[in-house]
């Protein structure tokens, strides 16, 4: 339902007693919601499994920038 409309991401602390009501409101309006844990899990899954640079390559770049070597 969100389609091509602009959206704004927000973070809310909602009492557990009100969570059911808020979930129903989210469903009725066609909004999307995720918990902090779900957001973190989605971020972790989106990251590369292996670094693009080795530790040695990072040190070489730091040395080159810092000391011109």
Order of alpha helices (4+ residues) and beta strands (2+ residues): alpha-alpha-alpha
